Amino acid sequence: MTDRLRIALLSYRGKPTCGGQGVYIRHLSRELAALGHHVEVIGGPPYPVLDDGVRFTPLPGLDLYAPDNPFRTPALRELRTLPNILEYAGMKTGRFTEPLAFSLRARAYLRRRPFDVVHDNQGLGYGLLGLPGLVATIHHPVAIDREWELRDADVRRRQEVLSWYRFLRMQHRVARRIPRIMTPAAASSLAVTEWMGVPAERLTVTPLGVDGAVFRPDPCVPRVRGRIVTTASADVPVKGLPQLLRAVAALPDELSAELHVVGTARPGGPTERLLTELGLTSPVRFHSGLTDRQLADLVRSAEVACVPSLFEGFSLPALEAMACGTPLVATTAGAIPEVTADTALHVPPGDATALARALRDVLTSRTLRDRLGAAGAARAQQFTWRATAEATVAVYRARLGRATAGEECRTC
């Protein structure tokens, strides 16, 4: 084994604006390359955004959920391969089969090319099994998202959710057969063991980082009175946006509170309906497609950032707010306390009343805002993408050492 590793970094969906996994792929791949390794990101649509020095190989799929043409009917010539057939059949039957289809495409590509490490980013499809040097990152068990979607669902919606999430059975089976899995926090490791049945001894915590050149305090960006910023997939229950909307609605008018949501709300979906019910249409703004610098400026302009999640495997939005020196109100869900320590005002997850109280306390106290902002900025300096890459390489080398010794995991 040479010092320079040949790394295949897989991401079935890698666009940064689709979530934290895309941010992870971009920054990890850049730092692995900076450490001198050969890195090739292999991804499906929507494709990742990568920095210079990282090779990208697209594995085109049918992209059946693209915003500009969702649920399209493919031409017959597009249905000549098994992955495409599986992807289309899944869409027609209300099942999410992208991870399986991508894993089969990736397998066909990788079997013809020599890589030391195949690093899967939470795709966990059957096609990965048996590939040499296989490791994976699981940010958090998606089964937790399913459970939150099932709460308060009527009979019809419950059947839709169960059908969509049927891919979890595959992911859990595959995860239990991967020799080494990385998670971003101790809380996510515990959750992977509890929800997915992966033995704790196969899990390694590799915390994520923040781009300190972009997300940093900037006194030239003025704070806007009453501005609250949050990052949330608006119609995903686990992100806790409904609780935040109720909290903002309960704030007194004299605070001039305005909520800026980095994310989108589905037209006619539950978020839009709740906004109408609460009468919050005017003071709530949604932002999508922001560059890193635009996002950082928005976060810096807020008097308070909020992470109302019901579970987080790490929480990049919390870390980015801390790095910007923006005071943070967050729940105690999942790994959030590991990331924030005592630099945020914490509330129980799902408690809109406590959330409103904490937001009011921060918005009305300059002293509290200054203390939280300074403490968060200092703590955020501990989290760098270079450290994430170095810890990841240590996992790679340990994995290859065990594989060389004939200690591949063959149990599930």
C-alpha positions, 0 to 999 in steps of 0.5 A: 500500500502506497501513501497515495490512496486511490479513492472512489467517493460515491454520492447518489445525490450530491448537489450541495443545495439538496442537503448537508451530504452534498456539502460533505462531498464537496469539502471532503473530496477537496481536502482528501485531494489536498492531502495528496490522494487521488480522489474521484467523485462518482455521482448521480443527478443532481450532480455535486459541485466540486472544487478544482483538483477533484475528478468527477465522473457522472453516472446519469440516471433518469432523474425522475424527480427533477424540479423542471420535469418531475415524474416524467415518462422516459423514452423506451430507449432509456429503459434498456438497462436494469438500473433504469428499469428499477428506477422507473418502476420504483417511481411508478409504484411510489417507491424510492429506488434511486439508491439501488439503481445508483449502486448498480451503475457504480458497481459496473463502473468500479469493477473495471477500475483499480481503487484502494478505497470505495467510500459510499456516502449513505447510498447503501445499495445492494450493488456495493456489496463485495466491492474491495476497500468498501467503507461508508458514511452514515450521517443519520438513520433515515428511519428516523425521518420515516417515523416522524413522517408517520406521526399524525399521518392518515391511513392513505398518507401512512401507506404512501410513506411506508411505500416510499421508505421501503428502501430502508430495508436494503440500506439496513442490510447493506450497512450491517455488511460493511466492515467500517462505517463513519458517523459524524457524532457519537449520537449518530453512532448510537442511532445507527446501532439502535435503528440499523443494527450495526455493531458499535465496534464497526463505527468510527466518529469523524466530525464534520467541518466548516469552511472558516474562510467563508463562514466567519464573523464580518463586522461589515455585515450589519445585523437586521433587527428581529431577523431569525435565520434557519436552514430547513427542508421545509416539508420534512418533519424531522427538521422541526420547521412547524415548531419554529413557525409556531414559535415565531407566531407567538413572539410579541409584535414589538420584536419585529421578528422576521424569519428567513428560511434557507429552503423551499416549501412545496406549493400547497404543502403542509408548510404553506398551509401552516403559514396561512393558518398562523397568518405568517405569510408576510414575515417569512421569507424562503431562500434557495440556490444561495452560494456559500457567501450569500448564505454566510451573509444571510446568517451574519445579518441575523440577530439569531440563528435557529436549529429547531430539528427533532433529530440531527446526526451533526447539524452543519447549519448550527456549526455555520451559524456559530462560525459566523458569530451569530447567536444560536438557539437550538434543540437538544436533539441528536448530536446538536449538543455535541456540536454546540456544547454550551455556546447555544441556548438549548430547548427540548425538541418539539417544544414551540413554547420553549423555542419562542421563549428562547428566541425572545430572550436572545432578541431582547438581550444584547448581552446574551447575543454577544456572549453566545456569538463570541462563544460559538465563533471560538468553538467553531474553530475546532471543526475543520474539513482538513481534520475531517479528511485526516480522520477519514484517511485514518479510517481508510488505512485501518480498513485496508490493513484489516482487509490485507489481513483477511479480516473482511466482514462476511456477516450481517 
